[in-house]
Amino acid sequence: MRRREAPPPTDTPDAAEAARLEAMFEFERRAAENGFHRIAGVDEAGRGPLAGPLVAGAVVLAFPVPGLDDSKKLTEARREALFEALMTGGHAVGVGVVESDELDRIGLQTANYAAMARAVAALSPAPDFLLVDGFNLPGVAQPCMRLIKGDRRSLSIAAASIIAKVTRDRRMLLLDREYPQYGFGQHKGYGTAAHMAAIEMHGPCPGHRFSFAPLSGAAFPAAADPDESGG
């Protein structure tokens, strides 16, 4: 993904935030001390939903960004603001996507690896070291370090989690416009009671993951094609 250059923010974090940022930059600092120069955090969003793509983000931070944290700990408004700061602040950002039909063909674990590898490949110039949330990432040229709960421990992974989450949420809003009967804009494809009731009523749509229980092997009515129904 192309990097958009902009001056770094001028606001200075308070002492507590500065200390938090320092602690969450420890793994990046250690990698730099070992001779690596472009250290990317990698994370994904959308492993568990019944619909929509699996999306991964990869970020090489130009500097620690105040407020960065695990995307799950942030409000939607804060995630959106940090997404824009990452996209316009001179940081390198890559995104990798595996659509639901491809995920059904290759399986969840392979899809996870594929999305992450695509996000890394989208970084230019390429990183020379990877910090990966929860996985040893096979099939990439760079050495990598697996960090359990890395989005809470590494700023670069936290940044990647925000890129992945916001990108996926925006994709689900587009799917919601195409298939409004499922409420994708509200639950983002997760198996809520409202989502399951909509599937029971309308059947699954092409955006659903047919390899996931309870969709796998179940008999549902066919969802209407929006192009044929005037939607």
LOPA-433041 format. One record per residue (C-alpha): residue in three letters; x, y, z. Coordinates in steps of 0.05 Angstrom, whole numbers, plus 5000, padded with zeros to 4 digits. Example, Ala and Ser with C-alpha at 12.3 -4.5 7.8 and 13.67 -1.06 7.14 Angstrom:
% residues 2
(pt 'Ala', (5246, 4910, 5156))
(pt 'Ser', (5273, 4979, 5143))
***
This chain:
% residues 231
(pt 'Met', (5000, 5000, 5000))
(pt 'Arg', (5027, 5069, 4982))
(pt 'Arg', (5052, 5110, 5041))
(pt 'Arg', (5024, 5180, 5049))
(pt 'Glu', (5074, 5228, 5079))
(pt 'Ala', (5056, 5280, 5132))
(pt 'Pro', (5093, 5313, 5189))
(pt 'Pro', (5090, 5276, 5256))
(pt 'Pro', (5039, 5301, 5306))
(pt 'Thr', (5061, 5359, 5349))
(pt 'Asp', (5024, 5339, 5412))
(pt 'Thr', (5069, 5311, 5466))
(pt 'Pro', (5044, 5254, 5510))
(pt 'Asp', (5042, 5263, 5585))
(pt 'Ala', (5091, 5225, 5629))
(pt 'Ala', (5045, 5165, 5640))
(pt 'Glu', (5031, 5158, 5565))
(pt 'Ala', (5104, 5167, 5548))
(pt 'Ala', (5122, 5111, 5596))
(pt 'Arg', (5069, 5066, 5567))
(pt 'Leu', (5093, 5079, 5496))
(pt 'Glu', (5165, 5066, 5518))
(pt 'Ala', (5145, 4999, 5549))
(pt 'Met', (5106, 4978, 5487))
(pt 'Phe', (5165, 4995, 5442))
(pt 'Glu', (5212, 4946, 5478))
(pt 'Phe', (5210, 4891, 5426))
(pt 'Glu', (5222, 4940, 5369))
(pt 'Arg', (5280, 4969, 5407))
(pt 'Arg', (5311, 4900, 5419))
(pt 'Ala', (5305, 4883, 5346))
(pt 'Ala', (5339, 4948, 5327))
(pt 'Glu', (5395, 4933, 5376))
(pt 'Asn', (5405, 4867, 5339))
(pt 'Gly', (5416, 4904, 5274))
(pt 'Phe', (5347, 4906, 5243))
(pt 'His', (5323, 4972, 5213))
(pt 'Arg', (5252, 4962, 5187))
(pt 'Ile', (5212, 4925, 5240))
(pt 'Ala', (5140, 4910, 5222))
(pt 'Gly', (5084, 4890, 5268))
(pt 'Val', (5033, 4842, 5238))
(pt 'Asp', (4963, 4825, 5262))
(pt 'Glu', (4896, 4803, 5235))
(pt 'Ala', (4822, 4816, 5244))
(pt 'Gly', (4763, 4771, 5229))
(pt 'Arg', (4782, 4700, 5246))
(pt 'Gly', (4718, 4684, 5282))
(pt 'Pro', (4659, 4716, 5243))
(pt 'Leu', (4611, 4676, 5200))
(pt 'Ala', (4616, 4726, 5143))
(pt 'Gly', (4664, 4774, 5110))
(pt 'Pro', (4738, 4774, 5095))
(pt 'Leu', (4797, 4759, 5139))
(pt 'Val', (4842, 4820, 5139))
(pt 'Ala', (4913, 4829, 5162))
(pt 'Gly', (4953, 4892, 5173))
(pt 'Ala', (5029, 4903, 5174))
(pt 'Val', (5059, 4968, 5199))
(pt 'Val', (5130, 4996, 5205))
(pt 'Leu', (5124, 5055, 5252))
(pt 'Ala', (5164, 5117, 5237))
(pt 'Phe', (5156, 5138, 5310))
(pt 'Pro', (5113, 5118, 5370))
(pt 'Val', (5042, 5145, 5361))
(pt 'Pro', (5008, 5170, 5425))
(pt 'Gly', (4945, 5131, 5440))
(pt 'Leu', (4964, 5068, 5402))
(pt 'Asp', (4937, 5005, 5436))
(pt 'Asp', (4904, 4939, 5422))
(pt 'Ser', (4846, 4955, 5375))
(pt 'Lys', (4798, 4915, 5419))
(pt 'Lys', (4810, 4963, 5477))
(pt 'Leu', (4793, 5025, 5436))
(pt 'Thr', (4727, 5057, 5417))
(pt 'Glu', (4707, 5057, 5344))
(pt 'Ala', (4719, 5132, 5340))
(pt 'Arg', (4789, 5125, 5370))
(pt 'Arg', (4806, 5069, 5323))
(pt 'Glu', (4785, 5111, 5263))
(pt 'Ala', (4827, 5170, 5287))
(pt 'Leu', (4888, 5127, 5298))
(pt 'Phe', (4877, 5093, 5230))
(pt 'Glu', (4881, 5161, 5196))
(pt 'Ala', (4942, 5180, 5238))
(pt 'Leu', (4977, 5117, 5216))
(pt 'Met', (4958, 5126, 5143))
(pt 'Thr', (4980, 5198, 5139))
(pt 'Gly', (5037, 5201, 5189))
(pt 'Gly', (5095, 5175, 5146))
(pt 'His', (5089, 5104, 5171))
(pt 'Ala', (5092, 5044, 5124))
(pt 'Val', (5026, 5006, 5121))
(pt 'Gly', (5007, 4942, 5085))
(pt 'Val', (4941, 4906, 5082))
(pt 'Gly', (4926, 4834, 5062))
(pt 'Val', (4857, 4806, 5050))
(pt 'Val', (4829, 4736, 5042))
(pt 'Glu', (4757, 4736, 5018))
(pt 'Ser', (4705, 4689, 5048))
(pt 'Asp', (4702, 4643, 4988))
(pt 'Glu', (4778, 4635, 4987))
(pt 'Leu', (4777, 4622, 5062))
(pt 'Asp', (4727, 4567, 5051))
(pt 'Arg', (4773, 4535, 4999))
(pt 'Ile', (4838, 4538, 5037))
(pt 'Gly', (4817, 4536, 5110))
(pt 'Leu', (4823, 4585, 5167))
(pt 'Gln', (4895, 4573, 5187))
(pt 'Thr', (4922, 4578, 5116))
(pt 'Ala', (4879, 4639, 5105))
(pt 'Asn', (4909, 4671, 5166))
(pt 'Tyr', (4979, 4659, 5141))
(pt 'Ala', (4961, 4683, 5071))
(pt 'Ala', (4930, 4748, 5095))
(pt 'Met', (4990, 4764, 5139))
(pt 'Ala', (5040, 4747, 5084))
(pt 'Arg', (5002, 4792, 5035))
(pt 'Ala', (5003, 4849, 5085))
(pt 'Val', (5078, 4842, 5093))
(pt 'Ala', (5088, 4838, 5018))
(pt 'Ala', (5049, 4903, 5010))
(pt 'Leu', (5100, 4941, 5051))
(pt 'Ser', (5150, 4981, 5009))
(pt 'Pro', (5207, 4980, 5022))
(pt 'Ala', (5204, 4910, 5051))
(pt 'Pro', (5214, 4901, 5126))
(pt 'Asp', (5274, 4862, 5151))
(pt 'Phe', (5242, 4835, 5216))
(pt 'Leu', (5171, 4817, 5236))
(pt 'Leu', (5135, 4819, 5302))
(pt 'Val', (5074, 4775, 5293))
(pt 'Asp', (5014, 4770, 5339))
(pt 'Gly', (5004, 4698, 5361))
(pt 'Phe', (5035, 4662, 5302))
(pt 'Asn', (5101, 4638, 5274))
(pt 'Leu', (5090, 4661, 5203))
(pt 'Pro', (5114, 4611, 5151))
(pt 'Gly', (5133, 4626, 5080))
(pt 'Val', (5161, 4696, 5090))
(pt 'Ala', (5233, 4717, 5076))
(pt 'Gln', (5241, 4757, 5140))
(pt 'Pro', (5259, 4729, 5208))
(pt 'Cys', (5200, 4737, 5255))
(pt 'Met', (5183, 4735, 5328))
(pt 'Arg', (5117, 4708, 5354))
(pt 'Leu', (5086, 4748, 5410))
(pt 'Ile', (5026, 4720, 5448))
(pt 'Lys', (4977, 4777, 5459))
(pt 'Gly', (5025, 4819, 5419))
(pt 'Asp', (4974, 4873, 5405))
(pt 'Arg', (4979, 4891, 5479))
(pt 'Arg', (5055, 4886, 5483))
(pt 'Ser', (5081, 4917, 5419))
(pt 'Leu', (5064, 4985, 5389))
(pt 'Ser', (5077, 4960, 5318))
(pt 'Ile', (5029, 4901, 5328))
(pt 'Ala', (4978, 4947, 5360))
(pt 'Ala', (4983, 4992, 5299))
(pt 'Ala', (4973, 4931, 5254))
(pt 'Ser', (4912, 4910, 5294))
(pt 'Ile', (4881, 4978, 5283))
(pt 'Ile', (4895, 4977, 5208))
(pt 'Ala', (4865, 4907, 5202))
(pt 'Lys', (4804, 4921, 5246))
(pt 'Val', (4784, 4987, 5213))
(pt 'Thr', (4796, 4960, 5143))
(pt 'Arg', (4753, 4899, 5157))
(pt 'Asp', (4698, 4940, 5190))
(pt 'Arg', (4694, 4985, 5130))
(pt 'Arg', (4690, 4924, 5084))
(pt 'Met', (4632, 4898, 5127))
(pt 'Leu', (4595, 4964, 5118))
(pt 'Leu', (4601, 4955, 5043))
(pt 'Leu', (4574, 4884, 5050))
(pt 'Asp', (4517, 4912, 5092))
(pt 'Arg', (4497, 4958, 5035))
(pt 'Glu', (4495, 4899, 4987))
(pt 'Tyr', (4458, 4852, 5035))
(pt 'Pro', (4423, 4897, 5086))
(pt 'Gln', (4378, 4842, 5111))
(pt 'Tyr', (4435, 4812, 5153))
(pt 'Gly', (4455, 4873, 5194))
(pt 'Phe', (4529, 4866, 5177))
(pt 'Gly', (4540, 4939, 5196))
(pt 'Gln', (4521, 4924, 5268))
(pt 'His', (4552, 4856, 5283))
(pt 'Lys', (4607, 4855, 5230))
(pt 'Gly', (4592, 4783, 5213))
(pt 'Tyr', (4597, 4753, 5282))
(pt 'Gly', (4546, 4700, 5302))
(pt 'Thr', (4499, 4743, 5344))
(pt 'Ala', (4427, 4723, 5356))
(pt 'Ala', (4403, 4775, 5306))
(pt 'His', (4452, 4750, 5253))
(pt 'Met', (4431, 4678, 5263))
(pt 'Ala', (4358, 4697, 5259))
(pt 'Ala', (4371, 4733, 5193))
(pt 'Ile', (4406, 4672, 5165))
(pt 'Glu', (4348, 4628, 5186))
(pt 'Met', (4300, 4675, 5151))
(pt 'His', (4338, 4693, 5088))
(pt 'Gly', (4391, 4639, 5081))
(pt 'Pro', (4465, 4655, 5074))
(pt 'Cys', (4492, 4703, 5022))
(pt 'Pro', (4556, 4699, 4981))
(pt 'Gly', (4593, 4738, 5035))
(pt 'His', (4582, 4683, 5086))
(pt 'Arg', (4634, 4630, 5104))
(pt 'Phe', (4602, 4565, 5085))
(pt 'Ser', (4657, 4523, 5117))
(pt 'Phe', (4641, 4551, 5186))
(pt 'Ala', (4591, 4517, 5233))
(pt 'Pro', (4532, 4527, 5235))
(pt 'Leu', (4532, 4543, 5160))
(pt 'Ser', (4571, 4481, 5140))
(pt 'Gly', (4526, 4428, 5113))
(pt 'Ala', (4462, 4462, 5136))
(pt 'Ala', (4401, 4472, 5093))
(pt 'Phe', (4378, 4544, 5087))
(pt 'Pro', (4336, 4583, 5037))
(pt 'Ala', (4377, 4616, 4983))
(pt 'Ala', (4390, 4690, 4992))
(pt 'Ala', (4365, 4736, 4938))
(pt 'Asp', (4417, 4764, 4890))
(pt 'Pro', (4414, 4840, 4898))
(pt 'Asp', (4425, 4849, 4823))
(pt 'Glu', (4364, 4807, 4808))
(pt 'Ser', (4320, 4836, 4863))
(pt 'Gly', (4334, 4909, 4846))
(pt 'Gly', (4377, 4919, 4908))
***
